[in-house]
């Protein structure tokens, strides 16, 4: 696996703290959170200029955000199940 050095260190820390699988999921959760934050910034600056949706983010950005949030919820649920076992 080719992770940048900071991510590889975080992954090692998570695996040490939580175990192998839970550590992997924790890093995925962190990365999804970072992507959602960046997408949120993009939604602020990228707006529809004309029509009924003027001033709102484009539909592809809205759908991508929804999909990532649902994925993040699934990862969170899996991580909580692993922690409870």
For each residue, the residues with C-beta under 8 A, 3 or more apart:
1:
2:
3: 7 8 11
4: 7 8
5: 8 9
6: 9 10
7: 3 4 10 11 27 31
8: 3 4 5 11 12
9: 5 6 12 13
10: 6 7 13 14 27 30
11: 3 7 8 14 15 23 24 27
12: 8 9 15 16
13: 9 10 16 17 23
14: 10 11 17 18 22 23 24 26 27
15: 11 12 18 19 20 23 24
16: 12 13 23
17: 13 14 23
18: 14 15 22 23 26 82 83
19: 15 22 23 82
20: 15 23 24
21: 24 25 82
22: 14 18 19 25 26 79 82 83
23: 11 13 14 15 16 17 18 19 20 26 27
24: 11 14 15 20 21 27 28
25: 21 22 28 29 75 78 79 82
26: 14 18 22 23 29 30 79
27: 7 10 11 14 23 24 30 31
28: 24 25 31 32 75
29: 25 26 32 33 72 75 76 79
30: 10 26 27 33 34
31: 7 27 28 34 35
32: 28 29 35 36 68 71 72 75
33: 29 30 36 37 72
34: 30 31 37 38
35: 31 32 38 39 68
36: 32 33 39 40 65 68 69 72
37: 33 34 40 41
38: 34 35 41 42
39: 35 36 42 43 61 64 65 68
40: 36 37 43 44 65
41: 37 38 44 45
42: 38 39 45 46 57 61
43: 39 40 46 57 61 62 65
44: 40 41
45: 41 42
46: 42 43 57 58 61
47: 54 55 56 57 58
48: 51 53 54 55 56 57 58
49: 54
50: 54
51: 48 54
52:
53: 48 56 59
54: 47 48 49 50 51
55: 47 48
56: 47 48 53 62
57: 42 43 46 47 48 61 62
58: 46 47 48 61 62
59: 53 62 63
60: 63 64
61: 39 42 43 46 57 58 64 65
62: 43 56 57 58 59 65 66
63: 59 60 66 67
64: 39 60 61 67 68
65: 36 39 40 43 61 62 68 69
66: 62 63 69 70
67: 63 64 70 71
68: 32 35 36 39 64 65 71 72
69: 36 65 66 72 73
70: 66 67 73 74
71: 32 67 68 74 75
72: 29 32 33 36 68 69 75 76
73: 69 70 76 77
74: 70 71 77 78
75: 25 28 29 32 71 72 78 79
76: 29 72 73 79 80
77: 73 74 80 81
78: 25 74 75 81 82
79: 22 25 26 29 75 76 82 83
80: 76 77 83 84
81: 77 78 84 85
82: 18 19 21 22 25 78 79 85
83: 18 22 79 80
84: 80 81
85: 81 82
